[in-house]
Every structure is written in structure tokens, then in C-alpha cells.
């Protein structure tokens, strides 16, 4: 349903994103994961044309057979909301503070002529029920600041799914929420995707969250895809050293955190370099404890299976049980 090929996003003299291929079949959930500054949001927003004015996009993004790159703003406006829904990271900033939340959802329905005008109110309350908001009729008359963070995010989700989109882009939708609410939102999105046959592109820096929500995972670093594959395969048998590092620094699900108490926290050395400061070759070079001389050259794509591929000159041993490499990674950073 969504196909990205040879995509590049350039701002000024800097190439922000370079992706050879990425796809999301209808009804599937793809997790796009990486640290802040990896190009996740730029990649997601390029699909619907919400990029800075000076961004130059080349390559191809096809959605339901329609080319999205360089489409007119009028065409993109007709697709946003109607065929592609979006959930933004900060619900309080995304919602209009001067409008009641029910009216904001109703406005989305009217904009795309989804239902007859005399059915808009009923459809709005029905959407609130679907996202499990309590007392929909009462809550619909409240302003965003009168809701909790979890309720604000559920309102945004109801707006995003109001027109039965084929694809939902969720850009870090659980970052500002506590763990309990985060789990509820993830379960809600998974259920809505399954019930509606709706594809989801879920953007997050947290591989633990990505693992819960996604069928397939794409690991992004420095604007480049370093590993893609089924979620279970990526977590159990990562091949790229950056994927291994993301798994190592993740404390796990809340019920597993107690096992880490008293142990040194594992971190990834350094931080994502600023634009123009990446070393030639592998983007993770300079931060990777397993760097070899060959890493100064851009690694090719290696296919483990038809679905699982990576780009790394010195990959994780696929026969090594997950977790055995974590101690080595931690010791090298003491």
C-alpha cells in the first residue's frame, strides 16, 4: 500500500534522509525506531508533505498507487485526514485550545464530508466511544486543558481515524504519557488497526514500545535504514550493532525492570552527530564499540531472509543468544 524507493530529503547542503526502500502492506504495522535526530519524523512527514519549506525531496513515495512526491498542496490536503490520519507527539499542542474537543473532531468530519451534517454529532460521540473515552457526551463539551494527557491523546486518535484512513501515522504518540496510559494507548492502536484493517506507521525512539505495537521494524540512524525485518526477528536476533545497542539500553517492560536493579545502566557512547558531522562510511561509525577499519566504507545491504536485511561490516553473531552481547557492550563502556 505504501512504497518508498530511493527517497532523499535535503535541506541546504545537508542530506537529512536517504532510504533505499521501505514498504507497509495494507493492514500491517511498521515501527520506525531510532534516537532523536535520526530522521524518523522527517521520513514520516515526507509521506504527507509536511516538511520545512526549504526541504528538497527526491525519489518516490507511492500511496495506494498514487505518487506523493511533489504533489500539489491541494491534492495533499485532500489525502491528509481522509486517507492518511496523523497522531502527533504532543496532544495539547496539536489540539486547538480555544475549541471544545467534540467540535474539533466534528470539524474533521465536515471537512472531508465523511457523514451527512445531521449525523456529525452522533458520529463524533461514536468515535469517542471507540477510543474508550468516558462519558463521551460530557467530555465532548470540554476544552483540551480540562482533559488528562491520556484523554487528550485519545481525542487526537479519534480525529485521526474519523474518516477511516487506510494509513495512520503515529509520531511518538506515547512519549509524554505515564507507563500505564502508554500501555493502554498502544493496545488501543493495535486493536483499531486490527478491527479496521488500517496500516500503521509508528514512530518512536523506544524499541520496547515499537516491539509491542509493530509487526515489522525499521531501524533508522543518521537518516539511513540500518536494519529492517519482522519485529520478533529484530529483537531476538539483531544483526546491526546499532540495533543491538538500542536493545541493550532498553530496560524492558515495567514488570522486567526489577531484574535490572543494582546493575550499571548501559548507554550508547556519545550522541547523534549534528548535520554535516557524520563520518564517511557507516553512519554509526565513531560510536560503535565494534568498529573495524572497513567501516570507513559504506556497507552494502545484506539480506538474511527475504524480509530481514541489514547494513553492517561487523554484524552481531546470529548464533549468539540475545543478551550475551549486552555484558560485553556494558563492559566496554565502564
C-alpha positions as CSV (number, residue, x, y, z in Angstrom):
1,X,0.0,0.0,0.0
2,X,2.9,2.4,0.9
3,X,6.1,2.1,-1.1
4,X,9.2,4.3,-0.6
5,X,12.0,4.0,-3.0
6,X,15.3,5.9,-3.3
7,X,14.0,8.7,-1.0
8,X,16.3,11.6,-0.1
9,X,15.5,14.7,1.9
10,X,17.9,17.5,1.7
11,X,18.0,20.8,3.5
12,X,20.6,23.3,2.3
13,X,23.9,21.4,1.9
14,X,22.8,18.5,4.2
15,X,21.2,15.3,3.3
16,X,18.8,14.5,6.2
17,X,17.3,11.2,5.0
18,X,18.4,8.6,2.4
19,X,16.3,5.5,2.2
20,X,16.6,2.9,-0.5
21,X,13.4,1.0,0.1
22,X,10.6,0.8,2.7
23,X,7.1,-0.5,2.4
24,X,4.0,-1.0,4.5
25,X,1.4,-3.6,3.2
26,X,-2.3,-2.9,3.8
27,X,-3.3,-3.6,7.4
28,X,0.3,-4.1,8.7
29,X,2.0,-2.1,11.4
30,X,5.6,-0.8,10.8
31,X,7.7,0.6,13.7
32,X,10.3,3.2,12.7
33,X,12.8,3.4,15.5
34,X,15.9,5.5,16.3
35,X,17.3,8.1,18.6
36,X,16.3,11.8,18.3
37,X,18.0,13.3,15.3
38,X,17.8,10.0,13.3
39,X,15.4,11.4,10.7
40,X,12.3,9.5,11.8
41,X,9.8,12.4,11.9
42,X,11.2,13.8,8.6
43,X,10.7,10.4,6.9
44,X,7.1,10.1,8.3
45,X,6.1,13.7,7.4
46,X,7.6,13.4,3.9
47,X,4.7,11.0,3.1
48,X,2.1,13.7,3.6
49,X,4.2,16.7,2.5
50,X,4.6,18.3,5.9
51,X,8.3,19.3,5.7
52,X,10.1,22.6,6.1
53,X,9.7,24.9,3.1
54,X,13.4,24.6,2.2
55,X,13.4,20.8,2.2
56,X,14.1,19.2,-1.2
57,X,12.6,15.7,-1.7
58,X,13.6,13.3,-4.4
59,X,12.8,9.7,-5.1
60,X,9.4,8.0,-4.9
61,X,6.7,7.6,-2.3
62,X,3.6,5.9,-3.6
63,X,0.4,5.5,-1.6
64,X,-2.3,3.3,-3.0
65,X,-0.6,3.6,-6.3
66,X,-0.5,7.4,-6.2
67,X,2.8,9.2,-6.3
68,X,3.1,11.6,-3.3
69,X,6.4,13.4,-4.0
70,X,5.9,16.8,-5.5
71,X,2.2,16.6,-5.4
72,X,0.3,19.9,-5.1
73,X,-0.7,21.2,-1.6
74,X,-4.4,20.9,-2.7
75,X,-4.0,17.2,-3.5
76,X,-2.1,16.5,-0.3
77,X,-4.8,18.3,1.7
78,X,-7.4,16.0,0.3
79,X,-5.4,13.0,1.3
80,X,-4.4,14.1,4.8
81,X,-7.1,13.1,7.3
82,X,-9.3,11.4,4.7
83,X,-6.9,8.6,3.6
84,X,-3.9,9.1,5.9
85,X,-4.5,10.0,9.5
86,X,-1.8,11.6,11.8
87,X,-1.3,11.5,15.5
88,X,1.3,14.0,16.7
89,X,3.6,13.7,19.7
90,X,2.2,16.4,22.0
91,X,-1.6,16.3,22.1
92,X,-2.0,19.6,24.0
93,X,-0.1,21.5,21.3
94,X,-1.9,19.6,18.5
95,X,-5.4,20.4,19.8
96,X,-6.9,23.9,19.4
97,X,-7.1,25.3,23.0
98,X,-10.0,27.6,22.1
99,X,-12.3,24.9,20.8
100,X,-14.2,22.2,22.6
101,X,-12.8,18.8,21.7
102,X,-16.1,17.5,20.3
103,X,-16.2,20.4,17.9
104,X,-12.7,19.7,16.7
105,X,-13.5,16.1,15.8
106,X,-16.7,17.2,14.2
107,X,-14.8,19.7,12.1
108,X,-12.6,17.0,10.7
109,X,-15.7,15.0,9.7
110,X,-17.3,18.0,8.0
111,X,-14.0,19.0,6.2
112,X,-13.9,15.7,4.4
113,X,-17.7,15.2,4.0
114,X,-17.5,11.8,5.7
115,X,-21.0,11.8,7.0
116,X,-24.2,13.9,6.5
117,X,-24.2,17.0,8.6
118,X,-27.1,15.8,10.7
119,X,-25.1,12.8,11.7
120,X,-21.8,14.5,12.6
121,X,-22.6,14.8,16.3
122,X,-23.6,11.2,16.7
123,X,-20.5,10.0,14.7
124,X,-18.3,12.2,17.0
125,X,-19.7,10.5,20.1
126,X,-19.3,7.1,18.5
127,X,-15.7,7.8,17.8
128,X,-15.2,8.8,21.4
129,X,-16.7,5.5,22.5
130,X,-14.4,3.6,20.1
131,X,-11.3,5.2,21.7
132,X,-12.7,4.4,25.1
133,X,-13.3,7.9,26.4
134,X,-15.6,8.0,29.4
135,X,-18.9,9.9,29.2
136,X,-18.5,11.0,25.6
137,X,-21.3,13.5,25.6
138,X,-19.9,15.2,28.7
139,X,-16.3,15.1,27.6
140,X,-17.1,16.4,24.1
141,X,-18.0,19.8,25.6
142,X,-14.7,20.2,27.4
143,X,-11.6,22.1,26.3
144,X,-8.3,20.4,25.8
145,X,-6.8,21.8,29.1
146,X,-9.7,20.2,31.0
147,X,-8.6,16.7,30.0
148,X,-5.8,14.4,31.2
149,X,-2.9,13.7,28.9
150,X,-4.3,10.2,28.1
151,X,-7.7,11.7,27.3
152,X,-6.1,14.4,25.0
153,X,-4.3,11.7,23.1
154,X,-7.5,9.6,22.7
155,X,-9.2,12.7,21.3
156,X,-6.4,13.0,18.7
157,X,-6.7,9.4,17.8
158,X,-10.4,9.8,17.3
159,X,-9.7,12.7,14.9
160,X,-7.1,10.7,13.1
161,X,-9.4,7.7,12.5
162,X,-12.6,9.8,11.9
163,X,-12.5,9.3,8.1
164,X,-11.5,5.6,8.2
165,X,-8.0,6.2,6.8
166,X,-6.0,3.4,5.1
167,X,-2.8,4.5,6.9
168,X,-2.3,6.0,10.3
169,X,1.0,7.8,11.1
170,X,1.7,7.9,14.8
171,X,4.6,10.2,15.6
172,X,5.8,9.4,19.2
173,X,2.2,9.4,20.5
174,X,3.1,7.9,23.9
175,X,6.2,9.8,24.8
176,X,4.5,12.3,27.2
177,X,2.3,9.7,28.9
178,X,3.0,7.6,32.0
179,X,3.6,3.9,31.6
180,X,0.1,2.7,32.5
181,X,-1.6,5.1,30.0
182,X,1.1,4.4,27.4
183,X,0.2,0.7,27.5
184,X,-3.5,1.5,27.1
185,X,-2.8,3.7,24.1
186,X,-0.6,1.0,22.4
187,X,-3.3,-1.6,23.0
188,X,-6.0,0.8,21.6
189,X,-4.0,1.5,18.4
190,X,-3.3,-2.2,17.9
191,X,-7.0,-3.0,18.3
192,X,-8.1,-0.2,15.9
193,X,-5.6,-1.4,13.3
194,X,-6.8,-4.9,13.5
195,X,-10.6,-4.0,13.6
196,X,-10.3,-1.6,10.7
197,X,-7.6,-3.2,8.6
198,X,-5.7,0.0,8.9
199,X,-2.0,0.2,8.3
200,X,0.1,2.0,10.9
201,X,3.5,3.7,10.7
202,X,4.5,4.0,14.4
203,X,7.5,6.4,15.1
204,X,9.4,6.1,18.4
205,X,12.8,6.2,19.9
206,X,11.8,3.3,22.3
207,X,12.4,-0.1,20.8
208,X,10.4,-1.6,23.7
209,X,7.3,0.3,22.6
210,X,8.0,-0.5,18.9
211,X,8.2,-4.2,19.8
212,X,4.7,-4.1,21.4
213,X,2.9,-2.3,18.6
214,X,4.6,-3.4,15.4
215,X,4.6,-6.4,13.0
216,X,7.7,-5.1,11.2
217,X,10.6,-2.9,12.4
218,X,12.8,-0.4,10.5
219,X,15.8,0.9,12.4
220,X,16.9,4.4,11.3
221,X,20.2,6.1,12.2
222,X,21.6,9.2,10.6
223,X,18.8,9.2,8.1
224,X,19.7,5.8,6.8
225,X,18.0,2.5,7.3
226,X,20.5,0.2,9.0
227,X,18.2,-2.9,9.6
228,X,14.7,-3.9,8.7
229,X,12.7,-7.1,9.5
230,X,9.9,-8.7,11.4
231,X,9.7,-7.4,14.9
232,X,10.3,-10.7,16.6
233,X,13.4,-11.4,14.4
234,X,14.9,-7.9,15.0
235,X,14.5,-8.2,18.8
236,X,15.6,-11.8,19.1
237,X,18.4,-11.8,16.5
238,X,19.6,-8.2,15.7
239,X,22.4,-8.0,13.2
240,X,23.4,-4.4,13.1
241,X,25.4,-3.1,16.0
242,X,23.1,-0.1,16.4
243,X,20.1,-2.3,16.8
244,X,22.0,-4.3,19.3
245,X,22.8,-1.1,21.2
246,X,19.2,0.0,21.2
247,X,18.1,-3.3,22.7
248,X,20.9,-3.2,25.3
249,X,19.9,0.2,26.7
250,X,16.2,-0.6,26.9
251,X,15.3,-1.6,30.5
252,X,12.4,-3.7,29.3
253,X,8.8,-3.8,30.2
254,X,7.8,-2.5,33.6
255,X,7.5,-6.0,35.1
256,X,11.1,-6.8,34.0
257,X,12.8,-3.7,35.3
258,X,13.3,-5.2,38.8
259,X,15.8,-7.6,37.3
260,X,18.0,-4.6,36.3
261,X,18.0,-3.0,39.8
262,X,21.5,-2.7,41.2
263,X,23.2,-3.2,37.8
264,X,25.1,-0.5,35.9
265,X,22.9,1.3,33.3
266,X,24.0,0.7,29.8
267,X,24.3,3.6,27.4
268,X,25.2,4.2,23.8
269,X,28.6,6.1,23.7
270,X,28.3,9.7,22.6
271,X,25.3,11.2,20.8
272,X,23.9,11.5,17.3
273,X,26.3,13.9,15.4
274,X,25.0,17.2,14.1
275,X,24.3,17.7,10.4
276,X,27.4,17.5,8.4
277,X,29.4,15.9,11.1
278,X,28.8,12.2,10.3
279,X,32.0,10.3,9.4
280,X,32.2,8.7,6.0
281,X,31.1,5.1,5.7
282,X,28.8,3.5,8.2
283,X,26.8,6.3,9.9
284,X,27.2,4.6,13.3
285,X,31.0,4.7,13.0
286,X,32.6,6.6,15.8
287,X,30.0,5.5,18.4
288,X,30.2,1.8,17.8
289,X,32.4,-0.3,20.1
290,X,32.8,-2.9,17.4
291,X,34.1,-0.6,14.7
292,X,36.6,-2.1,12.3
293,X,38.7,-0.5,9.5
294,X,36.3,-1.5,6.8
295,X,33.5,0.6,8.5
296,X,35.0,3.7,6.7
297,X,33.3,2.4,3.6
298,X,29.5,2.5,3.2
299,X,28.3,-1.1,3.9
300,X,26.1,-2.9,1.4
301,X,22.7,-4.3,2.2
302,X,22.9,-7.9,3.4
303,X,19.8,-10.0,3.2
304,X,19.4,-12.6,5.9
305,X,16.0,-13.6,4.6
306,X,13.5,-12.1,2.1
307,X,12.2,-9.9,4.9
308,X,15.2,-9.3,7.2
309,X,18.2,-7.2,5.9
310,X,20.9,-5.0,7.5
311,X,23.9,-2.9,6.6
312,X,26.9,-3.7,8.8
313,X,30.5,-4.8,8.1
314,X,30.9,-6.4,11.5
315,X,27.4,-7.6,12.4
316,X,26.3,-9.3,15.6
317,X,26.8,-13.1,15.5
318,X,23.4,-14.5,14.5
319,X,24.2,-17.6,16.6
320,X,24.8,-15.6,19.8
321,X,21.8,-15.7,22.2
322,X,20.3,-12.3,22.7
323,X,21.6,-10.8,25.9
324,X,25.0,-12.4,25.8
325,X,26.4,-9.4,23.8
326,X,24.9,-7.0,26.4
327,X,27.5,-7.7,29.0
328,X,30.3,-7.2,26.5
329,X,28.7,-3.9,25.4
330,X,28.3,-2.8,29.0
331,X,31.9,-3.7,30.0
332,X,33.3,-1.7,27.1
333,X,31.5,1.4,28.4
334,X,32.6,1.2,32.0
